[in-house]
Amino acid sequence: MNSTAVPVTVADIRKSFLDFFASKGHTVVASSPLVPGNDPTLMFTNSGMVQFKDVFLGSDKRSYVRAASVQACLRAGGKHNDLENVGYTARHHTFFEMLGNWSFGDYFKRESLKWAWELLTVVYQLPPERLLATVYEEDDEAYDIWTKEIGLPPERVIRIGDNKGGRYKSDNFWMMADTGPCGPCSEIFYDHGDHIPGGPPGSTDEDGDRFIEIWNNVFMQFNMADDGSVTPLPAPCVDTGMGL
């Protein structure tokens, strides 16, 4: 943005996010409580999808198939514990809000990624040349959407494979738990510039603060069995999260 741009407040960011997805047919859903009332597996709500967990699992059904919310989150324990990283990086917090949009068997990868790009570059006016994305190594569909439809240069779309010690154990393959709904994801990063230490995702210096993940688009399209095998879900879903 130029130097005469009007300052943007956090309230503006919240409102423009919800207004954007409402314009795309999403139902705006209020933040659920910070302490989950119906999920004994969590001490605190750690992501926007927690209140929709039963919808993904098929035990709950809503009157809408598209949703958006600004969810209060706390990551101070459990699987997503950021407490030990606070103060050591520029990107970890314990309490924050998560901007998220969901599709319950409605739209999928194409709309999710194109709308994310539109929001970031048109509504929030982030410079396109500062953005890059990761995709799961085997997700040719997401790679082609980024490079052939959205127009992100191939050198700024990074394929990340199984880098966590096993099949589907990857920074770009998301699992709700050891079994159940899962799928590849596409993370969007912002490049702060070469004056900040750090390398791009997938590099040996990826833990630096130059490249910051700002949004994750999860494509839940498989069900993982106890033996680690996956089968397609009858209705693939989208689960996204962007920390505020």
C-alpha positions, 0 to 999 in steps of 0.5 A: 500500500502507498504511504497515504493509505488509511490505517487498517484496524483489527476490526476492519480485518474481521469485518471485511473477512466476514463480509467477503465470505458472506458475499460468497454465500457463507453463513456467518457463525458466532465464535464458540466458547473458548472452553469447549462444552461438548468436546472432552478431547480438548481443554481449550478451543484451538481452531475455528473448526472445533465447533464443526467437528461433528459436522465433519464426522457426520454426526451433526448436520447444519442448515447451511453448507458454507460457513465463516467465523472469527473464532477465539482460540487458545493454544497452551496445551494439547496437540497445538501448543504454541506456548513454548514458542512465544517470544522466540518467533514473530508468529506464535501466540497463545491467545488469538482469533482465527478467521476461517471459512468452511464448505461441508460437501459443497465447494472444494479446492478451486473455490477455496484457493481462488477466494483466498487469493482474491481476499488477500490481493484485492480486499486486503491489497497484499502485494501478489509478488510477496505471496507464495504457497505450498501444496502436498507433493501429490496434490497435482490438482491444487498445484495446477489451480495455483499455477495455471488458473490463479497464475502464481509462478511455479517457483513460488508454489512449493511441493511438500512431501512426507517429511514427518517420518511416515506415509501422509506425515507431512506439513501439508497433509492434515489429520483431525486425529490418528484416524478419521477425516484427513487430507492435503492442505495448501498453506499461503505464506507472506515474504517479509523480504531478504532483510529478515533471516529465514528461508522458504518453506521446505528449506533448512532455514524455514523456521526463520521469520522471513516467510510467515504462514498466514493462511491454511486451506485444508482439503478433507477428502479422505478417511484414514483407517487404523492401518494407515490406509485412506479412502475417499470421503463421500463429500469432501470438505474445506476447512481454512484458518488464518490467524489474526 
